[in-house]
Amino acid sequence: MLYYITEDIIEAAENRNSKVIEILEYIAMAHRHGKHIVISNRKILQRLVEVKDYENRKTSQIYKSILDKYATYGNIVHKIALKVVFVLDREPYVKKNVTGRYEEIGYPIENVTVNNLLNETALLGENINEVAFYHLMGEFYKKRLAIQIHTPYIPLHGGGDTTKNVLMIEAMSKTRFCLAFLDSDKICPNGSLGSTLKGVIDSRKKKECFYTSDYIYSEKYREVENMIPIDVLRYVCENNADWIKGVQDIECIQKESEDIYYYDVKLGISEEKYCNIKKENQKEYITKHIILARNVTKEDLRNIVNPSKEKKMLFGTGGDVLERVLIYYSENFTQWLESAALPPRLEDEWMRIGREVINWTCAPSPIRV
């Protein structure tokens, strides 16, 4: 996170407010250890250097180091769209931009805990692999904007519907900042959001100010697997006859300009599952896909008798496809990043989500003083 020190805070420190001085020492420690980045204007940084009442003699040296690197940090900071502003004698607050994303968190000094200041930001997903994939979107964003910045994080496992509960625990405990990633679980373009996401949205409609946590999801895609680039998807499926059929089905549908944004990338769909679909909008969406991939007619689909749960109408790329993608990226991400070319819709989402990853995890490299 980006910690921003205001005039009110430095004045309180100069007036020997012991609570503020203590917090400033821990803020400096967070920067020193590469947990969160600290910045202000030059004059305030100079005054932070000159505070006489720090217990730790290294505190002044840390603020001096920040001041000495002001130009370097300034080039980074103006690309960070979220900051934590420590305030005196005020209620916590959140300012959001026109898209509803956090852009300023007002954090009252009286509410600050040492753990919250020093702990790395947590990234919460339905599983650890999802968190790792979303973090790669942050790396993609940094490459596109030519940002060189440390982005440490603590991965948290939600696990389906329990994601709502984990996020609420994080929000209430205030032991660290936390950004959660959720799937929309939409099954077709005009489908409704999934129950897990709805649960999170409903749980945060209370009047309480959730100033240490937020969540993000993509309404443009069903789940995180739908945001895997097709070249990577093909690579991790090419050695398995069934998985590669899943990729071929996707490519066949895309070739005819039909979207696969809400396609079941992992499992595809069997005859039995298709015949049991009750929602008309979902049925229509999947029927288009099957007609293109299997070269059949609507009449053929209506005439299925004794549908098999084994026979695939649409192939998937495997339940562990995201794990395979992460293995591929662990060995090839830097090289892939140099020439990555995503479709506009997908690039927009990688950039939108990647920006939030950077906003919530930005930090300096650890420094020695």
Order of alpha helices (4+ residues) and beta strands (2+ residues): beta-alpha-alpha-beta-alpha-alpha-alpha-beta-beta-beta-alpha-beta-alpha-beta-alpha-beta-alpha-beta-alpha-alpha-beta-alpha-alpha-alpha-beta-alpha-alpha
